[in-house]
Amino acid sequence: ACSAGRCERRIDMTDLDIAHAAMDADPENDAKRLQFYERLADTELFMLLGAEAEGDKVEPELFEIEDQNFVLIFDREERLAQFVGREAPYAGLSGRVLCNMVAGQGIGFALNLEVAPSAMLIPAEAVEWLNATLDNKPDETEARLSEVSAPKGLPEAVVTGLDRKLAIAAGLANIAYLAAAKYDDNSRGHVLVFIDAVPGAQDALARAAGEALTFSGIEAGTMDVMFARGSDPLAAHLAKVGLRFDLPALHDPQAPSAPGMDPNRPPKLK
């Protein structure tokens, strides 16, 4: 924008920029830090490669900074191009896939260096922590529901986290309902029920719900996860009393061919 002969460059802030700014402004706030790492895990990142990918094998360009190796990652292709200043090979992959790919190798992330307000070095220890956090599997229990009712008492951070997390679970289920739950042993809590989940998606959906709790800073025991069919009486009752989340439809069923873009075939380091 320009006025009176003065011009300001407008910065197009990404989700990572916004989360980083919130964390940076309140460094003692654990919730803000968790939210940043959640965005990092869910964001599609672009990693600079040392050579063109060969099938599902990639060779990242490693940089040594302060006696530690880092891969260069950016949350936009334009930012990678701006940093490199030339044509260069890269792989696009989610933060969670990238964490899993470099885990155990002492490699950190150099994020958006010199090209964005979210520029920072994420040490290998933080990458290992994030990978371990994402790898946590929800516990399975045999408790049976005896009653469901309108949800109450859950922190707003949980509802917001679920809404954000389920918005990226495209095509894995049609609907989810959040409700207060009473079990046959008289214990109480909350339950998130997915309706008409696609075969094989239960684990991914349970993990997504668990991550919404973890990165909201809430105890894991706050909410259970269940699955039901749209024809079940439970689904009809939940439609009356539950808080509804609509999961987006999967518009493009074709898996991308770029390395790292198919979550079922994560790239391998050379």
C-alpha positions as CSV (number, residue, x, y, z in Angstrom):
1,A,0.0,0.0,0.0
2,C,1.3,3.5,-0.8
3,S,0.4,6.9,0.6
4,A,2.1,10.3,0.6
5,G,5.1,8.9,-1.2
6,R,5.6,6.0,1.2
7,C,5.1,2.4,0.3
8,E,4.8,-0.6,2.6
9,R,5.3,-4.2,1.4
10,R,2.3,-6.4,2.4
11,I,3.2,-9.8,3.7
12,D,0.9,-12.6,2.8
13,M,0.8,-14.5,6.1
14,T,0.5,-18.3,6.1
15,D,-0.9,-20.4,8.9
16,L,2.6,-21.2,10.0
17,D,3.5,-17.5,10.0
18,I,0.5,-16.8,12.2
19,A,1.2,-19.7,14.6
20,H,4.8,-18.8,14.8
21,A,4.0,-15.1,15.6
22,A,1.6,-16.2,18.4
23,M,4.3,-18.5,19.9
24,D,7.0,-15.9,19.6
25,A,4.9,-13.2,21.3
26,D,4.2,-15.5,24.3
27,P,7.2,-17.9,24.7
28,E,6.0,-19.2,28.0
29,N,2.6,-20.2,26.7
30,D,2.7,-24.0,26.2
31,A,-0.6,-24.0,24.3
32,K,0.8,-21.5,21.7
33,R,3.9,-23.7,21.2
34,L,1.8,-26.8,20.8
35,Q,-0.4,-25.1,18.2
36,F,2.7,-24.1,16.2
37,Y,4.0,-27.7,16.1
38,E,0.5,-29.0,15.1
39,R,0.5,-26.6,12.2
40,L,4.0,-27.7,11.2
41,A,2.8,-31.4,11.2
42,D,-0.3,-30.7,9.1
43,T,1.2,-28.3,6.6
44,E,2.4,-29.3,3.2
45,L,6.1,-28.5,3.1
46,F,8.6,-28.2,0.3
47,M,12.1,-29.6,1.0
48,L,15.1,-28.7,-1.0
49,L,16.8,-31.7,-2.6
50,G,20.4,-32.2,-3.6
51,A,19.4,-34.1,-6.7
52,E,16.3,-35.0,-8.6
53,A,14.1,-37.6,-6.9
54,E,14.4,-41.2,-8.1
55,G,11.1,-42.8,-7.7
56,D,10.2,-42.8,-4.0
57,K,13.8,-42.1,-3.0
58,V,14.9,-38.5,-2.2
59,E,18.2,-37.0,-1.3
60,P,17.7,-33.8,0.8
61,E,20.2,-31.0,0.6
62,L,21.8,-31.0,4.1
63,F,23.2,-27.8,5.6
64,E,25.4,-27.7,8.7
65,I,24.5,-24.9,11.1
66,E,26.0,-24.7,14.5
67,D,27.4,-28.2,14.3
68,Q,24.0,-29.8,13.4
69,N,22.6,-30.9,10.1
70,F,19.4,-29.3,8.8
71,V,17.1,-29.8,5.9
72,L,15.7,-26.7,4.3
73,I,11.9,-26.6,4.2
74,F,9.4,-24.0,3.2
75,D,5.7,-23.8,3.4
76,R,5.3,-22.3,-0.1
77,E,7.0,-23.2,-3.3
78,E,7.5,-19.5,-4.0
79,R,9.4,-19.1,-0.8
80,L,11.8,-22.0,-1.7
81,A,12.4,-20.4,-5.1
82,Q,13.0,-17.0,-3.5
83,F,15.6,-18.5,-1.1
84,V,17.4,-20.6,-3.8
85,G,17.2,-18.0,-6.5
86,R,17.4,-20.6,-9.3
87,E,15.6,-23.8,-10.4
88,A,16.2,-26.5,-7.9
89,P,14.7,-30.0,-7.2
90,Y,12.4,-30.3,-4.2
91,A,9.9,-32.7,-2.7
92,G,6.5,-31.8,-1.4
93,L,5.3,-33.6,1.7
94,S,3.5,-33.0,4.9
95,G,5.3,-32.1,8.1
96,R,4.3,-35.4,9.7
97,V,5.8,-37.4,6.9
98,L,9.0,-35.4,6.9
99,C,9.3,-35.9,10.7
100,N,9.0,-39.6,10.3
101,M,11.5,-39.6,7.4
102,V,14.4,-37.9,9.2
103,A,13.6,-39.4,12.7
104,G,16.6,-40.9,14.4
105,Q,19.2,-39.3,12.2
106,G,20.0,-36.1,14.1
107,I,18.5,-33.8,11.5
108,G,16.7,-30.6,12.3
109,F,14.5,-28.3,10.2
110,A,15.5,-25.0,8.8
111,L,12.1,-23.4,8.2
112,N,11.5,-20.5,5.8
113,L,15.0,-19.1,6.3
114,E,15.4,-15.5,5.1
115,V,12.0,-15.4,3.3
116,A,9.3,-15.3,5.9
117,P,8.5,-14.0,9.4
118,S,8.3,-17.7,10.6
119,A,12.0,-18.3,9.8
120,M,13.5,-20.5,12.5
121,L,15.8,-23.4,13.2
122,I,14.0,-26.4,14.7
123,P,16.6,-28.6,16.3
124,A,16.7,-32.4,15.9
125,E,15.5,-32.9,19.5
126,A,12.3,-31.0,18.7
127,V,11.8,-33.0,15.5
128,E,12.2,-36.2,17.5
129,W,9.7,-35.0,20.1
130,L,7.1,-34.1,17.4
131,N,7.6,-37.4,15.6
132,A,7.1,-39.4,18.9
133,T,4.0,-37.3,19.7
134,L,2.5,-37.9,16.3
135,D,3.2,-41.6,16.6
136,N,1.2,-42.1,19.8
137,K,-1.7,-44.5,19.2
138,P,-5.0,-44.2,21.1
139,D,-5.7,-46.9,23.6
140,E,-8.6,-49.3,22.8
141,T,-11.2,-50.1,25.5
142,E,-14.2,-52.3,25.8
143,A,-16.5,-49.9,27.6
144,R,-20.0,-49.6,26.3
145,L,-22.1,-46.6,25.9
146,S,-25.3,-46.5,28.0
147,E,-26.3,-42.9,27.2
148,V,-25.3,-39.9,25.0
149,S,-26.4,-36.3,25.5
150,A,-25.4,-32.8,24.4
151,P,-21.7,-32.1,25.0
152,K,-20.8,-29.8,27.9
153,G,-17.8,-28.7,29.8
154,L,-15.2,-29.4,27.1
155,P,-12.7,-26.6,26.6
156,E,-13.2,-24.5,23.5
157,A,-9.7,-25.4,22.4
158,V,-10.8,-29.0,22.0
159,V,-13.7,-28.1,19.8
160,T,-11.6,-25.7,17.7
161,G,-8.9,-28.3,17.4
162,L,-11.3,-31.0,16.3
163,D,-12.9,-28.6,13.7
164,R,-9.5,-27.8,12.3
165,K,-8.2,-31.4,12.4
166,L,-11.3,-33.0,10.8
167,A,-11.3,-30.4,8.1
168,I,-8.2,-32.0,6.6
169,A,-9.5,-35.6,7.0
170,A,-11.1,-35.3,3.6
171,G,-12.9,-38.4,2.4
172,L,-12.3,-40.5,5.5
173,A,-15.9,-40.3,6.8
174,N,-19.0,-38.3,6.2
175,I,-19.8,-36.8,9.6
176,A,-18.6,-36.9,13.2
177,Y,-20.7,-36.1,16.3
178,L,-19.3,-35.0,19.6
179,A,-21.5,-35.8,22.6
180,A,-21.4,-36.3,26.4
181,A,-21.2,-40.0,27.2
182,K,-22.2,-42.3,30.1
183,Y,-20.9,-45.8,30.1
184,D,-22.2,-49.1,31.5
185,D,-19.8,-48.8,34.4
186,N,-21.3,-45.4,35.3
187,S,-18.2,-43.5,34.2
188,R,-18.7,-40.3,32.2
189,G,-16.8,-38.4,29.6
190,H,-17.2,-37.4,26.0
191,V,-17.2,-39.4,22.8
192,L,-16.5,-38.5,19.2
193,V,-18.5,-40.8,16.8
194,F,-17.5,-41.0,13.2
195,I,-20.4,-42.0,10.8
196,D,-19.7,-44.1,7.8
197,A,-16.0,-44.1,7.9
198,V,-14.3,-45.6,4.9
199,P,-12.8,-49.1,5.3
200,G,-9.3,-48.8,6.8
201,A,-9.7,-45.2,7.9
202,Q,-10.5,-45.9,11.6
203,D,-6.9,-45.7,12.8
204,A,-6.2,-42.4,10.9
205,L,-9.4,-40.8,12.3
206,A,-8.7,-42.0,15.8
207,R,-5.2,-40.5,15.6
208,A,-6.6,-37.2,14.3
209,A,-9.0,-37.0,17.2
210,G,-6.1,-37.8,19.6
211,E,-3.9,-35.2,18.1
212,A,-6.7,-32.6,18.5
213,L,-6.6,-33.3,22.2
214,T,-2.8,-33.5,22.5
215,F,-2.1,-30.2,20.7
216,S,-4.9,-28.5,22.7
217,G,-3.0,-29.4,25.9
218,I,-5.9,-31.5,27.1
219,E,-5.6,-34.9,28.9
220,A,-6.1,-37.8,26.6
221,G,-8.8,-39.3,28.8
222,T,-11.2,-36.4,28.0
223,M,-12.7,-38.0,24.9
224,D,-13.2,-41.5,23.4
225,V,-13.6,-42.3,19.7
226,M,-16.3,-44.6,18.2
227,F,-17.5,-45.6,14.7
228,A,-21.1,-46.1,13.6
229,R,-23.1,-46.5,10.4
230,G,-25.6,-43.9,9.3
231,S,-28.3,-46.5,9.6
232,D,-27.6,-47.2,13.3
233,P,-30.1,-45.9,15.9
234,L,-27.1,-44.2,17.6
235,A,-26.5,-42.0,14.6
236,A,-30.1,-40.8,14.5
237,H,-29.9,-40.0,18.3
238,L,-26.5,-38.2,17.9
239,A,-28.0,-36.1,15.1
240,K,-30.4,-34.7,17.7
241,V,-28.1,-34.1,20.6
242,G,-24.5,-34.1,19.3
243,L,-22.3,-31.4,18.0
244,R,-21.9,-32.1,14.3
245,F,-18.7,-31.9,12.2
246,D,-18.9,-32.3,8.5
247,L,-15.8,-33.8,6.9
248,P,-15.0,-32.5,3.4
249,A,-15.5,-34.8,0.4
250,L,-12.4,-36.0,-1.4
251,H,-12.7,-34.2,-4.7
252,D,-9.6,-35.6,-6.4
253,P,-9.2,-39.3,-5.8
254,Q,-6.0,-39.5,-8.0
255,A,-2.9,-39.7,-5.8
256,P,-0.3,-37.0,-6.7
257,S,2.8,-38.3,-8.3
258,A,5.3,-35.9,-6.8
259,P,7.5,-37.5,-4.2
260,G,6.0,-37.2,-0.7
261,M,2.5,-36.4,-1.8
262,D,1.1,-39.9,-1.4
263,P,0.8,-40.5,2.4
264,N,0.7,-44.3,1.8
265,R,4.0,-44.2,0.0
266,P,6.3,-41.8,2.0
267,P,9.6,-41.0,0.4
268,K,12.8,-42.7,1.5
269,L,16.2,-41.0,2.1
270,K,19.0,-42.1,-0.2
